[in-house]
């Protein structure tokens, strides 16, 4: 895949840097999934367990094998046991078993194009207790992913995957996946082959080291992509008022960065006379909104050794697709960095993506986090809206918002972020734009589609994302973002 690497000048200076990069705790464990072992330990790990037929098995799992610990006791030990449907001949899962501690769970399978037409449920046991939590649904959608014909997809590493679910620190798990009886498939044919349970430990939050190590090339490159918005090694990019933020237009890299779009076969579609103004227009960036404070990848503790080196760019950012992560709302704002590290590891290690799929993430307290690496002001190509990853950005609000209202702070942050980032590319948050579909379940590949500049994921793909409650708030975000741009 095309990309840009850190310049040789910056690389040559790495050994001499005494920057506030963050040191990983020496006690962190590594996963057999990880691409390699670095000179210093990295945070987090991934346990991957194959699902098995549950034919004739009891949900108590009295004969379950233990992983890393003693065998888990049967259902009599569980005070919070929730009754559920009995296993069928085609049900797969895992009986109760103890495992190494984890905080995020998901299910993956071999064929990225196969659908999991069914229902997946998990229940977990919090660390330090003998009581099991209630059963939770795992969202089986897998439409937050790279475009089918993109270079990222053609690399051959992609797996099908559910949405990740944040369950908090847990040390025991039980899983059941039932095929959808209405799918019309023959018995046993509804569930994709090679299903595996992925248990993600995001690691502990990093602490500043008194003697920071020399950053790796990937760490240095990820940080250098945000210069001069912030110095090398910065854990956050500061907020700026509107007049100062207008100067960020100079740092988008439009016309200077190599892009993947032509190689992937998705033309930039830059000849539409009705589109919003683009960088370099007569407006001169005067519609750029104030820059919000953004926590960098170093700030949330990204393990840069997991992702591919280099960056992937698109032609411009002409639309923003808003998502929810469908990872549940059982997290505190102090855990947001851990949730993001878990999703990052799940996207890369478990699902086979080159990097975290979303360009930005926002928590319930309204904090904005840098997502996929390559520079927050630049047109980084994400893997968030199947069919429309070119000329767009993906913003994911941490949580699930089908029946739960998003916080006012989160909606405000969506408006703040889009006012700034869309403004860098001349896009009006209250307007519309045209994008060319890369292929999905709503629009065939090559179809020119008129979309709102701030759209929900469901506008480009048939999905429940970003949840009804968050989707209803997008009109407010559009109005506020346009006002912040001075329109």
C-alpha positions in Angstrom: 0.0 0.0 0.0 1.2 3.5 -0.7 2.1 5.7 2.2 4.5 8.2 3.4 7.2 7.4 6.0 8.9 9.8 8.4 11.7 11.7 6.6 15.3 10.5 6.8 16.2 13.8 8.6 13.7 13.2 11.4 14.7 9.5 11.6 18.3 10.4 11.9 17.5 12.6 14.9 15.6 9.9 16.7 18.6 8.7 18.8 19.1 12.2 20.1 15.5 13.0 21.1 14.7 13.6 24.7 10.9 14.0 24.1 8.0 13.3 26.3 7.2 10.0 24.7 5.5 7.5 27.0 7.1 4.4 28.3 5.3 1.1 28.4 5.1 -0.7 31.7 7.7 -3.5 31.9 5.1 -5.9 33.3 2.8 -5.8 30.3 2.2 -9.0 28.5 2.4 -9.6 24.7 0.1 -11.7 22.5 0.9 -14.5 20.2 -1.1 -12.5 17.6 1.4 -9.6 17.8 3.5 -9.1 14.7 6.8 -9.1 16.7 8.5 -8.5 20.0 10.1 -5.1 20.4 13.1 -4.2 22.6 10.7 -3.0 25.2 7.5 -4.5 26.3 4.2 -3.2 25.0 0.9 -2.9 26.7 -2.0 -5.2 26.2 -2.6 -8.7 24.8 -5.2 -10.7 22.8 -6.5 -14.2 23.6 -8.1 -16.0 20.6 -10.3 -19.0 21.4 -12.0 -21.1 18.7 -15.8 -21.4 19.2 -17.1 -25.0 19.5 -20.5 -26.6 18.9 -22.7 -26.4 22.0 -24.8 -29.4 21.0 -26.0 -31.1 24.1 -23.9 -28.8 26.4 -25.3 -27.2 29.5 -24.8 -23.5 29.9 -23.2 -24.1 33.2 -20.2 -25.6 31.6 -19.4 -28.1 34.3 -16.9 -29.8 32.1 -15.4 -26.6 30.7 -11.6 -26.5 30.4 -9.9 -23.7 32.1 -7.5 -21.3 30.5 -4.6 -20.0 32.6 -6.5 -20.7 35.9 -8.4 -23.4 37.7 -11.7 -24.7 36.3 -14.6 -22.3 36.8 -17.3 -23.5 39.2 -20.8 -24.4 37.7 -23.9 -22.4 37.7 -24.6 -22.7 41.4 -21.8 -20.3 41.9 -23.4 -17.6 39.8 -25.9 -15.4 41.6 -26.7 -13.4 38.6 -27.4 -16.2 36.2 -29.8 -15.2 33.5 -32.0 -17.7 31.8 -31.7 -17.9 28.0 -32.6 -20.1 25.1 -31.3 -23.7 25.1 -28.6 -24.5 22.6 -29.6 -25.8 19.2 -27.8 -28.3 17.0 -26.2 -25.3 15.1 -25.3 -23.1 18.1 -21.7 -22.4 18.7 -19.9 -20.8 21.6 -17.9 -21.5 24.8 -19.1 -22.9 28.1 -18.0 -21.1 31.3 -14.3 -20.9 31.5 -11.7 -18.8 33.3 -9.2 -16.9 31.2 -6.5 -14.3 31.6 -7.9 -10.9 32.4 -9.5 -8.9 29.5 -11.8 -5.9 29.1 -13.1 -6.1 25.5 -14.6 -9.0 23.6 -15.5 -9.6 20.0 -16.0 -12.5 17.5 -14.1 -12.9 14.2 -14.3 -15.5 11.4 -12.2 -16.5 8.4 -14.1 -14.9 5.4 -14.4 -11.1 5.6 -17.2 -11.2 3.0 -19.3 -13.7 5.0 -22.1 -12.4 7.2 -22.9 -13.6 10.7 -26.6 -13.9 10.4 -27.6 -14.6 14.0 -27.3 -13.5 17.6 -24.2 -13.4 19.7 -24.3 -13.1 23.4 -21.6 -13.1 26.1 -21.5 -12.9 29.8 -18.5 -12.3 31.9 -17.3 -12.4 35.5 -15.7 -9.2 36.8 -12.2 -9.6 38.2 -12.2 -10.0 42.0 -15.8 -11.5 42.2 -17.5 -14.9 41.9 -20.7 -13.3 40.5 -21.4 -13.4 36.8 -22.8 -10.3 35.0 -26.0 -10.6 32.9 -25.9 -11.8 29.3 -25.1 -9.0 26.8 -25.7 -8.8 23.1 -22.7 -8.4 20.8 -23.6 -6.4 17.7 -23.0 -8.7 14.7 -22.7 -5.9 12.1 -19.4 -5.8 10.3 -19.8 -2.8 8.0 -17.2 -0.6 9.7 -14.4 -1.8 7.6 -12.1 -1.2 4.6 -13.7 -0.9 1.1 -13.8 -4.3 -0.6 -11.5 -3.4 -3.5 -9.1 -1.2 -1.5 -5.4 -2.0 -1.2 -6.1 -2.6 2.5 -8.6 -5.3 1.7 -6.5 -6.8 -1.0 -3.7 -7.4 1.4 -5.5 -10.6 2.3 -5.5 -10.2 6.1 -9.1 -9.1 6.7 -11.4 -11.3 8.8 -15.1 -11.0 9.3 -15.9 -9.5 12.7 -18.6 -8.4 15.1 -18.5 -5.0 16.8 -16.3 -5.0 19.9 -18.0 -5.0 23.3 -16.5 -3.3 26.3 -17.2 -5.4 29.4 -14.6 -4.0 31.9 -11.9 -6.0 33.7 -13.1 -9.7 33.6 -11.4 -13.1 34.1 -14.1 -15.5 33.0 -16.3 -15.8 29.9 -19.3 -17.7 28.5 -20.4 -17.3 24.8 -23.3 -18.5 22.6 -23.9 -17.7 19.0 -27.2 -18.8 17.5 -28.0 -18.7 13.7 -30.9 -16.6 12.6 -33.8 -19.0 11.9 -35.2 -16.6 9.4 -32.1 -16.5 7.3 -33.3 -19.2 4.9 -30.1 -21.1 5.2 -29.9 -24.8 5.7 -29.2 -26.0 9.3 -25.6 -25.4 10.2 -25.1 -23.0 7.3 -25.9 -19.7 8.9 -22.8 -19.3 10.9 -19.5 -18.4 9.1 -16.6 -20.8 9.3 -13.7 -20.4 11.6 -15.4 -18.3 14.3 -13.1 -17.3 17.2 -13.6 -15.4 20.4 -11.2 -12.5 20.8 -10.5 -11.3 24.3 -8.6 -8.1 24.4 -6.6 -6.7 27.3 -5.9 -3.0 26.4 -3.1 -2.8 28.9 -2.7 -0.2 31.7 -2.4 3.5 31.1 1.1 4.5 30.4 3.0 6.8 32.8 5.7 9.2 31.9 9.2 7.8 32.2 11.9 9.7 34.0 14.3 8.6 31.2 12.1 8.1 28.1 13.4 5.6 25.6 14.2 6.5 22.0 10.9 6.3 20.2 10.4 3.7 17.5 10.1 4.7 13.8 6.4 4.2 13.9 6.0 6.3 17.0 8.1 9.0 15.6 6.3 9.0 12.3 2.8 9.1 13.9 3.9 12.1 16.1 5.7 13.9 13.2 2.5 13.8 11.1 1.0 16.3 13.5 3.8 18.8 13.4 3.5 21.8 13.5 0.1 21.6 15.2 1.9 20.1 18.2 5.6 19.3 19.0 7.0 15.8 18.6 6.0 13.6 21.4 3.0 15.7 22.4 0.1 13.9 24.1 -2.4 16.4 22.9 -3.0 19.0 20.2 -4.2 22.3 21.9 -7.4 24.0 21.1 -7.2 27.2 19.1 -9.6 30.1 18.5 -11.1 30.6 15.0 -8.6 33.2 13.7 -5.6 31.0 14.6 -7.2 27.8 13.4 -7.6 29.2 9.9 -3.9 28.8 9.4 -4.3 25.0 9.8 -5.4 25.0 6.1 -1.7 25.1 5.3 -1.1 21.8 7.0 -3.6 19.6 5.2 -1.1 18.4 2.7 -3.6 18.5 -0.2 -1.8 18.2 -3.5 1.4 17.1 -1.8 0.6 13.7 -0.2 0.4 10.5 -2.2 -3.1 9.1 -2.2 -4.6 5.6 -2.4 -7.8 6.6 -4.3 -6.5 6.2 -7.9 -4.9 2.9 -7.1 -8.1 1.7 -5.5 -10.2 2.7 -8.5 -12.2 5.4 -6.7 -11.9 8.7 -8.6 -12.0 11.8 -6.4 -15.1 13.2 -8.3 -13.9 16.8 -8.2 -15.9 18.1 -11.1 -19.2 18.6 -9.3 -20.2 22.3 -9.6 -22.6 22.1 -6.6 -19.9 20.9 -4.2 -18.7 23.0 -1.3 -15.5 25.1 -1.6 -12.2 23.3 -1.5 -8.9 24.2 0.0 -7.2 27.0 -1.9 -10.4 28.6 -2.9 -11.1 32.3 -2.8 -12.4 31.8 0.8 -8.9 31.3 1.9 -9.9 29.1 4.9 -12.2 31.8 6.5 -14.8 29.2 7.2 -12.6 27.0 9.4 -14.1 26.6 12.8 -12.1 26.8 16.1 -9.8 23.8 16.5 -10.9 21.6 19.4 -8.4 20.0 21.8 -7.4 16.6 20.5 -5.7 13.8 22.5 -3.1 12.3 20.2 -2.3 8.6 19.8 0.6 9.0 22.2 -1.9 10.5 24.6 -4.2 7.5 24.6 -1.2 5.1 24.5 -1.3 3.6 21.0 1.1 0.7 20.6 2.5 1.8 17.2 4.2 -1.6 16.7 0.8 -3.2 15.9 -0.1 -1.1 12.8 1.4 -1.1 9.4 4.1 1.5 8.8 3.4 4.4 6.5 0.1 6.2 6.1 -2.9 6.0 3.7 -4.4 9.2 2.3 -7.4 10.1 0.2 -7.9 13.2 -2.0 -9.8 15.4 0.4 -12.3 15.4 3.2 -15.6 16.3 1.8 -17.9 14.5 4.2 -18.0 13.2 7.8 -19.7 9.9 8.7 -20.8 9.7 12.3 -20.8 6.3 14.0 -21.2 4.7 17.4 -18.8 2.0 18.3 -21.6 -0.3 19.5 -19.2 -1.2 22.3 -21.7 -0.5 25.1 -22.0 2.4 27.6 -20.5 0.7 30.6 -17.3 2.8 30.6 -16.3 5.8 32.5 -14.5 8.7 30.9 -11.3 7.8 32.9 -11.5 4.5 30.9 -11.8 6.1 27.5 -8.2 5.6 26.5 -8.4 1.9 27.5 -11.5 1.5 25.4 -9.8 3.0 22.4 -6.7 0.9 22.9 -9.0 -2.1 23.0 -10.8 -1.2 19.8 -7.5 -0.4 18.1 -6.1 -3.8 19.0 -9.3 -5.5 17.9 -9.3 -3.8 14.5 -5.6 -4.5 13.8 -4.7 -7.8 15.6 -8.1 -9.5 15.5 -9.8 -8.1 12.3 -6.6 -7.7 10.2 -6.9 -4.0 9.4 -3.8 -1.8 8.8 -4.7 0.5 11.7 -7.6 1.7 13.8 -10.6 2.2 11.4 -12.0 5.6 12.6 -10.3 8.9 12.0 -11.5 10.3 15.3 -13.2 9.1 18.4 -15.2 11.0 21.0 -16.2 9.9 24.5 -19.2 10.7 26.6 -17.4 13.6 28.2 -16.8 15.2 24.8 -13.0 14.5 24.6 -11.8 14.2 21.0 -9.2 11.5 20.3 -7.0 11.0 17.2 -7.8 7.7 15.5 -6.0 6.4 12.4 -2.5 7.7 12.2 -1.3 10.1 9.5 -2.0 13.6 10.9 -5.2 15.0 12.3 -5.3 17.9 9.8 -4.6 15.7 6.8 -7.0 13.6 4.6 -6.2 10.3 6.2 -8.1 7.4 4.6 -10.0 5.4 7.2 -11.9 2.1 7.3 -15.2 3.2 8.7 -18.0 3.3 6.1 -17.9 0.4 3.6 -18.1 2.0 0.2 -17.4 5.6 1.3 -14.0 5.6 2.8 -12.6 7.8 0.1 -12.9 11.6 0.4 -14.5 11.3 3.9 -13.6 10.9 7.5 -15.2 8.7 10.2 -16.0 9.9 13.7 -17.0 7.3 16.2 -18.8 8.2 19.5 -17.8 5.6 22.1 -20.9 3.8 23.2 -24.2 2.4 21.9 -27.0 4.8 21.1 -29.9 2.8 19.8 -32.0 3.4 22.9 -29.7 5.6 24.9 -29.3 9.3 24.3 -25.8 10.5 23.6 -24.4 13.1 26.0 -24.7 16.8 25.2 -20.9 17.0 25.5 -20.5 14.3 22.8 -22.8 15.9 20.4 -21.1 19.3 21.0 -17.8 17.6 20.3 -19.0 16.3 17.0 -20.0 19.8 16.0 -16.7 21.3 17.2 -14.6 18.7 15.3 -16.5 18.8 12.1 -16.5 22.7 12.1 -12.7 22.6 12.2 -11.8 19.5 10.1 -14.4 20.0 7.3 -13.6 23.7 7.2 -10.0 22.9 6.4 -11.3 21.4 3.1 -13.9 24.0 2.4 -16.9 21.8 3.3 -20.1 23.4 4.7 -21.4 21.2 7.6 -25.0 22.2 6.8 -24.6 21.4 3.1 -24.5 18.4 0.8 -21.8 16.9 -1.4 -21.3 14.1 -3.9 -19.3 10.9 -3.3 -18.7 7.9 -5.5 -19.6 4.6 -4.0 -16.9 2.0 -3.7 -19.6 -0.7 -3.4 -22.0 -1.6 -0.6 -25.5 -2.8 0.2 -27.2 0.5 -0.6 -25.2 1.8 -3.6 -23.4 -0.1 -6.3 -19.8 0.6 -7.0 -19.3 3.7 -9.2 -22.7 5.2 -8.2 -22.5 9.0 -7.7 -24.4 9.6 -4.4 -25.6 12.9 -3.0 -25.1 13.0 0.8 -25.2 15.4 3.6 -21.8 16.7 4.5 -22.4 15.4 8.0 -24.0 12.0 7.5 -24.8 9.1 9.7 -23.2 5.7 8.9 -26.7 4.5 7.8 -26.8 7.1 5.1 -24.1 5.2 3.2 -24.8 1.7 4.3 -27.8 -0.2 5.5 -27.1 -0.5 9.2 -28.5 0.7 12.5 -25.3 2.7 13.2 -25.0 5.3 14.7 -28.1 4.3 16.6 -31.4 6.1 16.4 -30.8 8.4 19.3 -27.4 9.7 18.0 -28.7 9.9 14.5 -31.5 12.2 15.6 -28.9 14.6 17.0 -27.0 15.1 13.7 -29.2 18.0 12.7 -28.1 19.9 15.8 -24.5 19.1 15.1 -24.8 20.4 11.5 -26.4 23.7 12.6 -23.8 24.3 15.4 -20.9 23.3 13.2 -21.9 25.7 10.4 -22.4 28.5 13.0 -18.9 27.8 14.4 -17.5 28.2 10.9 -19.1 31.6 10.6 -21.7 30.7 8.0 
